[in-house]
Amino acid sequence: MNATPEKPAAAKKAVTKKATAKKAVAKKAVTKKATAAAGQAPAKKTAAGKAAPAKKSTAKTAAGKTPVKKAPARKPESRVAMVRRARRINRELAELYPYAHPELDFTNPFELLVATVLSAQTTDLRVNQTTPRLFAVCPTPEDMAAMPPEKLEELIRPTGFFRAKTKSLIGLSAALRDRFGGEVPGRLEDLVTLPGVGRKTANVVLGNAFGVPGITVDTHFGRLARRFGWTTAEDAEKVEADVAEIFPKSEWTMLSHRVVFHGRRVCHSRKPACGACAIAPLCPAYGEGETDPEKARKLLKYELGGQPGQRLKPPADYPGQPAPPMAPPVAAS
């Protein structure tokens, strides 16, 4: 019997190589098909021929830290819920500031009217330090209307914008003398006809000199009304109208004092003391300021911060210290 001749070694090697290649192609096709079925793109190979590691589902920042998730958006608040929250804030502020009051020194409606006009673009403290000398010289509308402008300017200079304020004071004093018998009228419609008197000034005078309820929208009140979610308006009259619909009329004057007190002492414009705020749980704007309790307490002002108040003659129930009078001018040597 003749033996089958063996294939040359080179031919045998070629057959083996060809079979291996076919197996690799088949394996690649199966892998590709399985990957497509799973809805994933095949892993890319690096320059070294190794598959790149799959990306993790959680992205990382440049610093290698997983980004912090944002807090869930606040749920929309119904009108009824907002009104209830607003009135609760008012009650909380009433407990916090039972001694809230107008922070301008005055003894009669005319002094309050003049002091409120002077308070524009300055602090109540600066006005209170200025008015004693002013009222000593011109205690009545008749006296102020007859005052030479240059002399009145010098008396009120510390309050700033003294030329414009002098013009308003002489104008309103003359109007009181000529049209109202030298008396401050007790109606909003009459007060706003006086030079330099707008709704804010009129409401201050009506609420605190005549007992007529009014909402005083100054910069503090407007800022807090927006932070509390009572309004989105920037215009003072629109803010007044929005807030008036939330609270009963009997609360308007004291509400104004409480909100302004809180704005000056705790809820500051640039850096609110959120961590020391008694109404933080009710405030949609919590977190805009300092939330650390210790750091926040250092931001408190006036009596809450152990400092003098704004009035030289505060009410008897005021728990803080009176403000110091203005230092006398230094005489030229």
Protein Blocks (a to p, Z undefined) as FASTA:
>chain_A
ZZdddddfklmmmmmmmmmmmmmmmmmmmmmmmmmmnopacddddfkopacddddfbdcd
fkopacdddddddddddfklmmmmmmmmmmmmmmmmmmgccfbdcfbfklmmmmmmmmgo
pafklmmmmmmmmmmmmmcfklmmmpcfklmmmmmmmngpklmmmmmmmmmmmmmmmmnn
opacfbfklmmmpghiafklmmmmmmmmnopacddddfklmmmmmmnopaccfblklmmm
mmmmmpcfklmmmmmmmmmmmmmmmmcfklccfklcfklmmpmkgojacfbfklmmmmpg
cjlnopacfbfbdcfklcbdcddddddddddZZ
